[in-house]
Structures are given as C-alpha cells and as structure tokens.
Amino acid sequence: MRGRSIKAVRWFRGYLVVLGVLAVGLIVGVEALYPDGWQRFVTTGIGFYLMALAAQWAERQSALPAGGRRRVLIAGAIWFLLYLVGIGPLVRWQYEHSLLMWTAAATVMALPFFVAAIWKVRA
C-alpha cells in the first residue's frame, strides 16, 4: 500500500505541471495567437480537449494522493478567477494581443498549478 501511495505522489506532481503548461498554452493561444474569429473557438476547443484527456488519464491511475482532487480544484479555480476577473482583463486592456505579455501573464496565472506541484504531498 505504501509503495502505491509513493507512486501516486510521483505521477501527480507531473500531472499538475502538465495542467499548468496546458493552461498557459490555452490562454496564449486564445488571447495572443488567435484573438478573433473561428480560430479562437477551435483553439479553445483543442485546449479543453487536451485538459479533458489529461483528467481522464489521471482518473485511470491506480492511486491518487490524499487531497489530490481538492488540490486540482483549488488550483483550477484560482487560475480561472485570475483569468476572468484578475490579471486577464488588465492585460487585455493594457496590451491587447501582445504575445510576450500574454505569455508572462498566463505563466503567472498558472502558478497555482506549479505551486501545487511542488507543495509537499502526503503519500
């Protein structure tokens, strides 16, 4: 049982990093690369599809660390709120479609995933 728990902690950290990278890619794609037109919707669909695939993969793992689901939900909620009412509107207002600024802002917005990945996980 202990070995299974340790394996769960190992894959879960990588999973959180992947979610953070996908979150950065989604925001940069939607706000900087394809800000208008049908490409925006396609980019959004692809981003959410990749996140759903990652979530499905995580659900198929044999063990989940204690508090793992809560950790993902909290990081996702903070990321979404920062995008919706925090950093997202500010960057859109000041820099419109600047690739550099959206990349920096998206990385800051995805920090909850990266922090959750390095936070001590109980096995």
Secondary structure, DSSP 8 states (H G I E B T S, - for coil): -HHHHHHHHHHHHHHHHHHHHHHHHHHHIIIIIS-SSHHHHHHHHHHHHHHHHHHHHHHTSS---TTHHHHHHHHHHHHHHIIIIIHHHHHHHHHTT-HHHHHHHHHHHTHHHHHHHHS----
